[in-house]
Amino acid sequence: MLVCSALVLMMTAPGLALFYGGLVRKKNILSVLMQCASLTGLMSVVWVLWGYSLAFGENALGGFIGGFDHLLLHGVLPRLDTAAKAMEGLLSGSLPTSVHMIFQMMFFIITPALICGAFAERMKFSSMCVFSVLWGTLVYCPLAHWVWSDYGWLSVFNPDAAYPLLDFAGGAVVHLSSGVSALICCLWIGPRLGFGKDAMPPHNLTYTAIGAALLWVGWFGFNAGSAGAADGSAGPAHLVTKLSPCGATLTWLWLAW
């Protein structure tokens, strides 16, 4: 699970950084690289301070969001049992809670980074930071609580859930939320200055190809790691992550032929 966490982290920087960086104009590549790289640090700190608690803590505000029981990682990190001379910690399913927190942190990092492609070249760096923190707190954390928490009203782990939803690897919490948010950002900010008048070709598709390859490798940790163990669920997830792009490649080869 720790290796899978590292693979998911690689998807943001350098994966998304190169993927998006190669698609923008040359004058803006540094800003895109800085956005993706900075989010790995900024969102990690937010997750440790209050994000994990709001996403996976016990119900608050009528079950809308998690409480403050894991604020500052309270009850998450293992403790030293001096009598047994061993470390003891809580479990989240079959995982130590600290490992579960680390793996979920990587999802919290990459989700706002996915949105960055929607407003690339059109948002101040400071505004991006404020937006990401607010979006992660007010949008991502409630969604993660609903779907993945033991207390969520959409969670398959909650026997009292009214509408249990199986979100194996973030289809709703990560991709649906970031996609809808990216669309709203596009419509709100509007097109780039000179769009439709000035030529705006991507400046380096080599970077984009490298970034896409890194994203593919990272997705094995993203999807297979979501099983939480090397079990019968992880194997098919890993296989589908490998074969689906391969099938798409064959389609592309057929069209090129």
C-alpha positions in Angstrom: 0.0 0.0 0.0 2.9 2.4 0.7 4.3 1.6 -2.8 0.9 2.2 -4.3 0.8 5.5 -2.5 4.1 6.5 -4.0 2.8 5.6 -7.5 -0.3 7.8 -7.0 1.9 10.7 -5.8 4.0 10.3 -9.1 0.8 10.9 -11.0 0.7 14.5 -9.9 4.3 15.4 -10.0 5.8 14.6 -12.5 2.9 13.0 -14.3 0.3 15.7 -14.5 2.9 18.4 -14.4 4.5 17.2 -17.7 1.2 16.2 -19.2 -0.4 19.6 -18.8 2.9 21.4 -19.1 3.5 20.1 -22.6 0.0 21.2 -23.7 0.3 24.9 -22.8 2.3 27.6 -24.5 6.0 27.8 -23.7 5.7 31.0 -21.6 3.3 29.2 -19.2 4.9 25.9 -18.6 6.7 27.1 -15.5 3.4 28.1 -13.9 1.8 24.8 -14.7 4.8 22.9 -13.2 4.7 25.0 -10.1 0.9 24.5 -9.7 1.2 20.7 -9.7 4.4 20.6 -7.6 3.0 23.1 -5.0 -0.2 21.2 -4.6 1.7 18.1 -3.5 2.9 20.0 -0.5 -0.1 22.3 0.1 -2.8 19.6 0.0 -0.7 17.2 2.1 -0.5 19.7 4.9 -4.3 20.4 4.7 -5.0 16.7 4.8 -2.9 16.2 7.9 -4.3 19.2 9.7 -8.0 18.7 9.1 -8.8 17.0 5.8 -8.6 13.4 6.9 -10.7 14.1 9.9 -13.4 15.8 7.8 -13.4 12.9 5.3 -13.1 9.9 7.6 -14.1 11.1 11.0 -17.4 10.4 12.7 -20.5 12.2 11.5 -20.9 15.9 12.0 -23.5 18.4 10.8 -26.1 15.7 10.4 -23.8 13.3 8.5 -22.9 15.9 5.9 -19.2 15.8 6.8 -16.8 14.1 9.3 -16.1 15.5 12.7 -12.9 16.7 14.4 -12.0 13.4 16.0 -8.9 12.9 13.8 -7.9 16.6 13.8 -4.1 16.8 13.6 -4.0 13.0 13.1 -5.4 12.4 16.5 -5.9 8.6 16.9 -4.3 7.9 13.5 -0.6 7.5 14.2 0.5 4.4 16.2 1.5 4.7 19.9 4.3 3.1 21.8 3.1 0.5 24.3 5.9 0.6 26.8 4.6 -2.5 28.6 4.6 -4.7 25.5 7.5 -2.8 24.0 5.7 -2.6 20.7 3.9 -0.1 18.5 0.1 -0.3 18.5 -2.3 1.5 16.3 -5.8 1.6 15.0 -7.0 -0.3 11.9 -9.1 0.9 9.0 -10.4 -2.3 7.7 -7.4 -4.5 7.3 -5.0 -1.6 7.0 -3.3 0.4 9.8 -5.1 3.8 10.0 -1.8 5.6 9.3 -1.4 3.7 6.0 -5.0 4.3 5.0 -4.5 8.0 5.7 -1.3 8.2 3.6 -3.0 6.4 0.6 -6.1 8.6 0.8 -3.8 11.7 1.0 -2.5 11.0 -2.5 -6.1 11.1 -3.9 -6.6 14.4 -2.0 -3.5 15.8 -3.8 -4.3 14.7 -7.4 -8.0 15.6 -7.5 -7.5 19.4 -7.4 -4.5 19.0 -9.6 -6.7 17.5 -12.2 -8.8 20.7 -12.2 -5.7 22.8 -13.0 -5.8 21.8 -16.7 -9.2 23.6 -16.9 -7.8 27.0 -15.9 -4.2 26.7 -17.1 -2.7 30.0 -18.2 -5.7 31.9 -16.8 -5.5 31.9 -13.0 -3.1 33.5 -10.6 -0.9 31.2 -8.5 -2.2 32.6 -5.2 -5.8 32.3 -6.4 -5.2 28.7 -7.4 -3.8 27.9 -3.9 -6.9 29.5 -2.2 -9.3 27.8 -4.6 -7.6 24.3 -4.0 -7.8 24.6 -0.2 -11.4 25.7 -0.2 -12.4 23.1 -2.8 -10.7 20.3 -1.0 -12.3 21.3 2.3 -15.8 22.1 1.1 -16.2 19.7 -1.9 -13.8 16.8 -1.7 -14.0 16.0 2.0 -17.8 15.8 2.2 -17.9 13.6 -0.9 -15.2 11.3 0.5 -17.1 11.1 3.7 -20.4 10.2 2.0 -18.9 7.5 -0.2 -15.8 6.1 1.5 -16.4 6.7 5.3 -17.9 4.0 7.5 -20.5 6.6 8.4 -21.4 8.0 4.9 -24.9 7.9 3.7 -23.7 6.6 0.3 -21.1 4.2 1.7 -21.3 0.5 1.1 -19.4 0.2 4.4 -22.3 1.7 6.3 -25.1 -0.8 6.9 -27.6 2.0 7.4 -26.7 3.8 4.1 -29.9 4.8 2.2 -28.3 4.5 -1.2 -25.1 2.5 -1.0 -22.6 3.4 -3.8 -19.6 1.3 -4.6 -16.9 3.7 -5.7 -13.9 1.3 -6.0 -11.2 3.8 -7.2 -12.6 7.3 -7.1 -14.9 7.4 -10.1 -17.3 9.6 -8.2 -15.2 11.1 -5.5 -12.2 11.9 -7.7 -13.1 12.0 -11.3 -16.7 13.1 -11.4 -16.1 15.8 -8.8 -13.0 17.2 -10.6 -14.6 16.9 -14.0 -17.7 18.9 -13.1 -15.6 21.4 -11.2 -13.3 21.8 -14.1 -16.2 22.5 -16.4 -17.6 25.1 -14.1 -14.1 26.8 -13.9 -13.9 26.9 -17.7 -17.3 28.5 -18.0 -16.7 30.9 -15.2 -13.3 32.1 -16.2 -13.9 32.1 -19.9 -11.6 31.6 -22.9 -7.9 32.6 -23.1 -7.2 36.1 -24.4 -6.7 35.8 -28.1 -8.5 32.5 -28.4 -9.7 31.9 -31.9 -7.5 34.7 -33.2 -3.9 33.8 -32.1 -2.3 30.5 -32.7 -1.9 28.5 -29.5 -0.4 25.2 -30.3 1.0 23.0 -27.5 4.7 23.8 -27.2 6.1 20.3 -26.4 4.1 17.2 -27.0 7.1 15.1 -25.9 6.5 16.3 -22.4 2.8 15.4 -22.8 3.7 11.9 -24.0 6.1 11.3 -21.0 3.5 12.7 -18.6 0.8 10.3 -20.0 3.1 7.4 -19.6 3.8 8.3 -16.0 0.1 8.6 -15.4 -0.5 5.1 -16.8 2.2 3.7 -14.5 0.8 5.6 -11.5 -2.7 4.3 -12.3 -1.7 0.8 -11.3 -1.2 2.1 -7.8 -4.3 4.2 -8.0 -6.6 1.3 -9.1 -5.1 -1.9 -7.8 -4.2 -0.1 -4.5 -7.8 0.8 -4.0 -8.4 -2.9 -3.1 -6.5 -2.3 0.1 -4.7 -5.6 -0.2 -3.0 -7.9 -2.7 -6.2 -9.9 -3.1 -8.8 -11.0 -5.7 -10.0 -7.5 -6.2 -6.6 -6.0 -6.8 -5.7 -8.5 -9.5 -8.6 -7.7 -11.9 -8.2 -4.0 -11.2 -4.5 -4.2 -12.2 -5.3 -6.3 -15.3 -8.0 -3.9 -16.5 -5.6 -0.9 -16.0 -3.1 -2.7 -18.3 -5.4 -4.1 -20.9 -7.8 -1.1 -21.4 -5.1 1.2 -22.8 -3.7 -1.7 -24.8 -7.0 -2.1 -26.5 -7.2 1.6 -27.2 -3.7 1.3 -28.7 -4.8 -1.4 -31.1 -7.7 0.8 -32.2 -5.3 3.7 -32.8 -3.0 1.4 -34.8 -6.0 0.2 -36.9 -7.0 3.8 -37.6 -3.4 4.7 -38.5 -3.1 1.7 -40.8 
